[in-house]
Amino acid sequence: MEILIVIPVLIVVTSLVLTTLMSAYGAESRVQSTAQASSQVTLAFMALDTGIRYAADINQPGQDSDSPPDYFVEFQSDWTQDTQTQITEGQPVCTQVEYDNSTGELLQRSWDADDSVPTGSTGWEVLASELKTPLSSDPFSLSTPQSSPWQLTVAISAVVGSGSSKGTAQSDFTITSLDTTSSSSDEGICGGTP
């Protein structure tokens, strides 16, 4: 008789414990996914900050003809950054940053300003991944060329995981290009659009 009373109580207690553990596991997965998404957004900001901050000219952001389109912005800088993060004046360098709308990656490639624009998949470096796709609007926007210094605004979202463990992070940040002036060019630099 006692066993018949204990078994249902044991089943109820066990199910409560299992439900609590499953809930805690789900919450921990969401926290980890959100931390990873936040990390991707932070990586994107850190990678773009130095390059754009010292840009002398920035092209108007554009998009390619793919479906969905990939969004990009190009800028030219007379400053370079060495392995110890020392910034020095040097050969003008062009940089292209692209939001790959099919893979959810933020990519970057650079070349000497005197050389031609690389084509295809040449020289790309992944700055951030697991970004939201597909985007329906350009994540890059440039302040009007009449203002000085120029500012590039970047709006990105990262999505990590799926279902109940899905984590997201979003950021809109504006980087001021300290070396731009009202006479800086906003189109046709670095060979124009790819």
Wavefront OBJ file of the C-alpha trace (Angstrom):
o trace
v 0.000 0.000 0.000
v 2.815 2.392 0.853
v 4.520 1.667 -2.473
v 1.337 2.569 -4.349
v 1.307 5.943 -2.564
v 5.046 6.647 -3.013
v 5.233 5.817 -6.755
v 2.834 8.614 -7.911
v 4.525 11.122 -5.587
v 7.919 10.070 -6.956
v 6.677 10.452 -10.536
v 5.377 13.988 -9.828
v 8.610 15.046 -8.096
v 10.753 13.562 -10.890
v 8.737 15.310 -13.609
v 9.044 18.651 -11.757
v 12.813 18.233 -11.434
v 13.181 17.272 -15.119
v 11.028 20.225 -16.231
v 13.154 22.600 -14.154
v 16.400 21.151 -15.554
v 15.138 21.370 -19.155
v 14.076 24.976 -18.608
v 17.474 25.871 -17.104
v 19.266 24.183 -20.009
v 17.155 26.113 -22.539
v 17.847 29.409 -20.765
v 21.580 28.684 -20.712
v 21.535 27.889 -24.460
v 19.750 31.180 -25.177
v 22.281 33.104 -23.077
v 25.198 31.460 -24.912
v 23.634 32.137 -28.320
v 22.971 35.766 -27.412
v 26.573 36.153 -26.204
v 27.875 34.697 -29.486
v 25.610 37.012 -31.505
v 26.780 40.000 -29.469
v 30.379 38.945 -30.047
v 29.837 38.944 -33.841
v 28.388 42.468 -33.740
v 31.320 43.651 -31.588
v 33.829 42.036 -33.974
v 32.246 43.873 -36.894
v 32.487 47.221 -35.111
v 36.093 46.703 -34.034
v 37.156 45.635 -37.519
v 35.549 48.637 -39.217
v 36.370 51.285 -36.633
v 40.059 51.864 -37.396
v 39.807 51.584 -41.175
v 36.906 53.974 -41.579
v 38.104 56.351 -38.873
v 41.217 57.133 -40.962
v 39.582 57.067 -44.409
v 40.273 60.082 -46.625
v 37.514 59.295 -49.142
v 34.469 57.019 -49.017
v 32.303 55.893 -51.936
v 28.548 56.028 -51.573
v 27.412 52.558 -50.407
v 26.112 50.305 -53.170
v 24.738 46.873 -53.962
v 25.408 44.248 -56.608
v 22.883 42.652 -58.941
v 22.650 39.316 -57.087
v 19.381 38.180 -55.581
v 19.345 38.894 -52.688
v 21.838 41.729 -53.287
v 25.142 41.981 -51.433
v 25.753 45.448 -49.972
v 29.164 47.129 -49.964
v 31.087 50.317 -49.262
v 34.611 51.270 -50.400
v 36.997 53.717 -48.836
v 40.556 54.946 -49.363
v 43.042 55.639 -46.641
v 46.586 57.002 -46.596
v 47.171 55.283 -43.256
v 48.176 51.697 -42.622
v 48.065 49.559 -39.509
v 50.932 47.195 -38.699
v 50.903 44.017 -36.621
v 51.347 45.912 -33.357
v 48.336 48.116 -34.222
v 50.557 51.113 -34.862
v 48.981 53.484 -37.368
v 51.404 55.117 -39.804
v 51.117 57.208 -42.943
v 51.968 55.342 -46.117
v 50.860 54.207 -49.568
v 47.161 54.940 -50.243
v 45.158 51.758 -49.700
v 41.642 50.968 -50.893
v 39.340 48.802 -48.806
v 36.021 47.248 -49.722
v 33.624 46.023 -47.030
v 30.787 43.754 -48.148
v 27.740 42.373 -46.360
v 27.230 38.978 -48.011
v 23.469 38.684 -47.967
v 23.420 34.967 -48.757
v 25.953 33.735 -46.153
v 25.459 36.336 -43.406
v 29.138 37.322 -43.398
v 30.761 40.738 -43.225
v 33.809 40.595 -45.517
v 36.723 42.934 -46.211
v 39.530 43.120 -48.764
v 42.197 45.742 -49.421
v 44.509 46.635 -52.312
v 46.963 49.400 -53.241
v 45.113 52.422 -54.640
v 47.278 52.293 -57.805
v 46.213 48.702 -58.577
v 42.965 47.586 -60.188
v 39.989 46.422 -58.135
v 40.254 42.700 -57.312
v 37.531 40.593 -58.883
v 35.553 37.589 -57.683
v 36.493 35.977 -54.398
v 40.071 37.306 -54.360
v 41.483 38.485 -51.014
v 38.360 38.437 -48.840
v 38.751 38.247 -45.062
v 35.765 37.418 -42.817
v 35.199 40.141 -40.213
v 32.003 38.722 -38.703
v 29.671 35.819 -39.418
v 26.213 34.575 -38.434
v 24.689 37.919 -39.373
v 21.008 38.245 -40.202
v 19.972 37.355 -43.768
v 18.434 38.248 -46.064
v 18.514 42.011 -45.627
v 16.052 44.077 -47.621
v 17.870 47.395 -47.158
v 21.465 48.599 -47.218
v 23.183 48.275 -43.799
v 25.611 51.086 -44.767
v 24.694 54.774 -45.012
v 27.019 57.727 -45.568
v 26.405 61.230 -44.270
v 25.976 63.899 -46.913
v 29.278 64.915 -48.518
v 28.741 68.548 -47.502
v 29.222 67.688 -43.841
v 32.740 67.408 -42.539
v 34.053 65.039 -41.320
v 31.928 62.354 -42.940
v 30.208 59.640 -40.965
v 29.425 56.069 -42.000
v 26.544 54.400 -40.179
v 26.406 50.600 -40.073
v 23.299 48.704 -38.933
v 23.797 44.968 -38.380
v 22.098 42.114 -36.562
v 23.535 38.729 -35.653
v 21.429 35.595 -35.172
v 22.932 32.511 -33.517
v 21.127 29.224 -32.940
v 17.538 28.325 -33.697
v 14.288 27.524 -31.983
v 14.193 28.094 -28.244
v 17.987 28.525 -28.049
v 18.064 31.320 -30.650
v 20.053 34.399 -29.598
v 20.100 37.747 -31.375
v 22.065 40.976 -31.087
v 21.612 44.189 -33.011
v 23.690 47.328 -33.288
v 23.619 50.596 -35.182
v 26.926 52.387 -34.916
v 28.314 55.491 -36.584
v 32.011 55.909 -37.279
v 33.417 59.373 -37.995
v 36.051 59.519 -40.753
v 38.401 62.051 -39.205
v 40.459 62.652 -42.378
v 37.537 63.511 -44.671
v 36.671 67.075 -45.618
v 33.939 68.734 -47.638
v 36.228 68.382 -50.697
v 36.566 64.594 -50.278
v 35.097 62.487 -53.070
v 32.100 60.231 -52.520
v 32.155 58.321 -55.804
v 34.620 56.789 -58.213
v 37.427 56.326 -55.693
v 39.269 52.997 -55.583
v 38.020 52.122 -59.066
v 34.356 52.730 -58.236
v 31.922 49.902 -57.756
v 33.101 46.322 -58.344
l 1 2 3 4 5 6 7 8 9 10 11 12 13 14 15 16 17 18 19 20 21 22 23 24 25 26 27 28 29 30 31 32 33 34 35 36 37 38 39 40 41 42 43 44 45 46 47 48 49 50 51 52 53 54 55 56 57 58 59 60 61 62 63 64 65 66 67 68 69 70 71 72 73 74 75 76 77 78 79 80 81 82 83 84 85 86 87 88 89 90 91 92 93 94 95 96 97 98 99 100 101 102 103 104 105 106 107 108 109 110 111 112 113 114 115 116 117 118 119 120 121 122 123 124 125 126 127 128 129 130 131 132 133 134 135 136 137 138 139 140 141 142 143 144 145 146 147 148 149 150 151 152 153 154 155 156 157 158 159 160 161 162 163 164 165 166 167 168 169 170 171 172 173 174 175 176 177 178 179 180 181 182 183 184 185 186 187 188 189 190 191 192 193 194
